[in-house]
Amino acid sequence: MPLPRHDTGRAPTRLEGRATWLVGRAYLRSSGLLGAGFENHGDGLRSYHYRLLAALEEWGPASQADLGRRTGIDRSDVTAALVELESRTLVERSADPEHNRRKIVTITPAGVERLLELDKVIDGIQEEFLAPLTAAQQRQFIRLLTRLADAER
């Protein structure tokens, strides 16, 4: 005998109103929007590439290990992403004269230019993600998310 279908498109009642569940659903939506935005306009780059370029532009040259720690990207993923960025001449890697095995990464002028282009992609994604909220709600939402994100620090 087939099981009855209960697909209403809703979460089980006990999950409704639970912040962790809702944040997870919002994350899935934002992640999908980011993925689609980068797929359509990123020329093969992804949000972690953007994060690395943004970090280098703001903080200046850094070691690969420091970039991984400060951006929250795993060391092996940082290396692979930087190889890709370097192949596109968006970053340069050079040996650290003080530590033979360490690589120092610097954003190139082409990297800064690409970062500015990606800023526009990200801005569009942010608008789409926050579109269901009024401008005041958007500001409040960002403040509240910032507070939650910084609670661990």
Residue pairs with C-beta under 8 A, 6 or more apart in sequence:
10 16
11 21
11 25
15 21
29 129
30 125
30 129
33 125
33 128
33 129
34 47
34 125
35 46
37 121
37 122
37 124
37 125
38 45
38 46
38 47
38 50
38 121
41 118
41 121
42 49
42 50
42 118
42 121
44 84
45 84
45 114
45 118
48 71
48 73
48 77
48 81
49 81
49 84
49 85
50 115
50 118
50 122
51 71
51 73
52 67
52 71
52 73
52 78
52 81
52 82
52 85
52 91
52 105
53 85
53 90
53 91
53 107
53 111
53 112
53 114
53 115
53 118
54 115
55 62
55 67
55 70
55 71
56 62
56 67
56 91
56 105
56 106
56 107
56 111
57 107
57 111
57 112
57 115
59 70
60 106
61 104
61 105
61 106
62 70
62 104
62 105
63 96
63 102
63 103
63 104
63 105
64 75
64 78
64 79
64 82
64 93
64 102
64 103
64 105
65 75
65 78
65 102
67 73
67 78
67 82
67 105
68 74
68 75
68 77
68 78
71 78
73 81
82 91
82 93
82 103
82 105
85 91
85 111
86 92
86 93
88 110
88 114
89 108
89 110
89 111
90 107
90 108
90 110
90 111
90 114
91 105
91 106
91 107
91 108
91 111
92 105
92 106
92 108
93 103
93 104
93 105
93 106
94 103
94 104
94 106
95 102
95 103
95 104
96 102
96 103
96 104
107 115
130 138
130 141
133 141
